[in-house]
Amino acid sequence: MVSDNLVDYRRIPPKLSELYKYGLEVKTLSEKYILQIEEGNLKEQIEDFLSKRSVANLSTSNSENSRSTPIEYIYKDNYIYIYSEGGIKFFNLLQNNKISLSIYDSYTNFNELKGMQISGVAYIISPKSEIYDEVLKMKNINKWTLSTLLNVIKIKIKKVEFLNSDFKKLGYDINQIYYF
């Protein structure tokens, strides 16, 4: 049951839904006009940020539920790797491999904001593959000593929205967008 002060998003009138779609199009178009850092420099800063951190929130969903899970990750060569015992996030990925990942520093003040939101596509890696062994090796895990094999998830990064107060100090928009 939905109370009077809450909106049941399953019952949004078609005209209002169409208006929301236009709003999303305007947001997407406006991204083209931000004061953008040079592409190579921005990618370096993104990779530096990803490489110096190891914890993120992985958001997954299917038609029935959504899940945001704090996880450890490894960044290497435009991909993010996660190992997992399974659970709801894994169940969701089997039905919908589109993900969102957020990585951020603790908030101190508005002049020191740093965080990113990543959109991507996740793939489950076979335990028989070389990539599987490489990812476990990067975390110093020997698969032969595990009581049960871990699942390895490989995320192909599609888009990064990087919020960084330092960008504004350099004369650019605080929010930078990069497509991989």
C-alpha positions as CSV (number, residue, x, y, z in Angstrom):
1,M,0.0,0.0,0.0
2,V,1.2,3.5,-0.9
3,S,0.3,6.4,1.4
4,D,-0.9,9.8,0.2
5,N,2.6,11.4,0.5
6,L,4.5,8.7,-1.4
7,V,4.5,8.1,-5.2
8,D,3.9,4.7,-6.6
9,Y,6.4,4.8,-9.5
10,R,4.7,1.9,-11.2
11,R,1.7,4.1,-11.8
12,I,3.3,7.3,-13.2
13,P,1.0,8.8,-15.9
14,P,2.4,8.3,-19.4
15,K,2.7,12.1,-20.0
16,L,4.7,12.5,-16.9
17,S,6.9,9.5,-17.8
18,E,7.5,11.1,-21.2
19,L,8.6,14.3,-19.4
20,Y,11.1,12.4,-17.3
21,K,12.5,10.9,-20.5
22,Y,13.0,14.4,-21.9
23,G,14.7,15.5,-18.7
24,L,17.1,12.6,-19.0
25,E,17.8,13.5,-22.7
26,V,18.5,17.1,-21.6
27,K,21.0,15.9,-18.9
28,T,22.7,13.7,-21.5
29,L,23.0,16.6,-24.0
30,S,24.3,19.0,-21.3
31,E,27.2,16.6,-20.6
32,K,28.6,17.6,-23.9
33,Y,29.0,21.2,-22.8
34,I,31.0,20.9,-19.5
35,L,34.5,22.3,-19.3
36,Q,36.2,19.0,-19.9
37,I,39.7,18.0,-18.9
38,E,41.9,16.7,-21.8
39,E,40.9,13.1,-22.4
40,G,44.3,11.6,-21.7
41,N,44.8,13.5,-18.5
42,L,41.3,12.6,-17.3
43,K,41.8,8.9,-17.9
44,E,45.1,9.1,-16.0
45,Q,43.3,10.7,-13.0
46,I,40.5,8.1,-13.2
47,E,43.0,5.2,-13.2
48,D,45.0,6.8,-10.4
49,F,41.9,7.1,-8.3
50,L,40.8,3.6,-9.0
51,S,44.3,2.1,-8.3
52,K,44.6,3.9,-4.9
53,R,41.4,2.5,-3.6
54,S,40.1,-1.0,-3.2
55,V,36.5,-0.8,-1.8
56,A,33.4,0.1,-3.8
57,N,29.6,-0.4,-3.7
58,L,28.4,-2.7,-6.4
59,S,24.7,-2.1,-7.4
60,T,22.9,-4.9,-9.3
61,S,19.2,-5.5,-10.1
62,N,16.7,-7.7,-11.7
63,S,13.0,-7.2,-12.4
64,E,12.1,-8.0,-8.8
65,N,14.8,-6.5,-6.6
66,S,18.0,-4.4,-6.4
67,R,21.1,-4.8,-4.3
68,S,24.0,-2.6,-3.3
69,T,26.9,-4.5,-1.9
70,P,30.2,-3.2,-0.4
71,I,33.0,-5.2,-2.1
72,E,36.7,-5.3,-2.6
73,Y,37.9,-4.7,-6.2
74,I,41.0,-4.8,-8.3
75,Y,41.5,-2.4,-11.2
76,K,43.6,-3.5,-14.2
77,D,43.7,-2.5,-17.8
78,N,40.2,-0.8,-18.1
79,Y,38.5,-3.6,-16.1
80,I,37.4,-4.0,-12.6
81,Y,37.6,-7.5,-11.0
82,I,35.7,-8.7,-8.0
83,Y,35.6,-12.0,-6.3
84,S,32.5,-13.2,-4.5
85,E,31.0,-16.2,-2.7
86,G,27.7,-15.6,-4.5
87,G,24.5,-14.2,-3.0
88,I,21.8,-11.8,-4.3
89,K,24.2,-9.7,-6.3
90,F,25.4,-12.8,-8.2
91,F,21.7,-13.9,-8.7
92,N,20.9,-10.5,-10.1
93,L,24.0,-10.5,-12.5
94,L,22.8,-13.8,-14.0
95,Q,19.5,-12.0,-15.0
96,N,20.9,-8.5,-15.7
97,N,24.6,-7.9,-16.3
98,K,24.3,-4.1,-16.2
99,I,25.9,-2.7,-13.1
100,S,26.6,0.6,-11.3
101,L,29.7,0.9,-9.1
102,S,30.4,3.8,-6.7
103,I,33.8,4.6,-5.2
104,Y,34.3,7.6,-2.9
105,D,36.4,9.2,-0.2
106,S,34.9,10.0,3.2
107,Y,33.2,13.4,3.2
108,T,35.2,16.1,5.0
109,N,33.9,19.3,3.3
110,F,32.7,20.6,-0.1
111,N,36.2,21.6,-1.1
112,E,37.5,18.1,-0.8
113,L,34.9,16.0,-2.6
114,K,36.2,12.9,-4.5
115,G,34.1,10.1,-5.8
116,M,33.0,8.3,-9.0
117,Q,30.1,6.5,-10.3
118,I,30.8,3.8,-12.9
119,S,28.4,2.2,-15.3
120,G,29.4,-1.0,-16.9
121,V,28.7,-4.6,-17.9
122,A,29.6,-7.6,-15.7
123,Y,30.7,-11.0,-16.8
124,I,31.1,-14.1,-14.8
125,I,34.6,-15.7,-15.3
126,S,34.9,-19.4,-15.5
127,P,37.1,-21.0,-12.8
128,K,38.8,-22.9,-15.6
129,S,40.1,-19.7,-17.3
130,E,43.5,-18.1,-17.0
131,I,41.8,-14.8,-16.0
132,Y,40.3,-16.5,-13.0
133,D,43.7,-17.7,-11.8
134,E,45.3,-14.2,-12.5
135,V,42.6,-12.4,-10.4
136,L,43.0,-14.7,-7.5
137,K,46.8,-14.4,-7.8
138,M,46.5,-10.6,-7.6
139,K,44.9,-11.0,-4.2
140,N,47.3,-13.8,-3.1
141,I,44.6,-16.4,-3.1
142,N,45.4,-20.0,-4.1
143,K,42.2,-21.6,-5.5
144,W,43.4,-25.0,-4.4
145,T,43.3,-24.0,-0.7
146,L,39.7,-22.7,-0.8
147,S,37.0,-24.9,0.6
148,T,34.7,-23.6,-2.1
149,L,35.6,-21.8,-5.3
150,L,35.0,-18.1,-5.4
151,N,33.1,-16.4,-8.3
152,V,35.1,-13.9,-10.2
153,I,33.2,-11.0,-11.8
154,K,34.9,-9.0,-14.6
155,I,33.4,-5.5,-15.2
156,K,33.8,-3.8,-18.5
157,I,33.7,-0.1,-17.6
158,K,31.5,1.9,-20.0
159,K,31.2,5.3,-18.4
160,V,32.8,7.1,-15.4
161,E,31.3,10.2,-13.8
162,F,34.1,11.6,-11.7
163,L,33.3,14.2,-9.1
164,N,36.5,15.9,-7.8
165,S,36.8,19.3,-6.1
166,D,40.4,19.6,-7.5
167,F,39.0,19.9,-11.0
168,K,37.2,23.1,-10.1
169,K,40.5,24.5,-8.7
170,L,42.1,23.8,-12.1
171,G,39.3,25.7,-13.9
172,Y,37.2,22.8,-15.1
173,D,33.7,21.5,-14.1
174,I,33.8,19.6,-10.8
175,N,32.0,16.7,-12.5
176,Q,33.9,15.0,-15.4
177,I,32.5,12.3,-17.7
178,Y,34.7,9.7,-19.4
179,Y,33.6,7.0,-21.8
180,F,35.8,3.9,-22.0
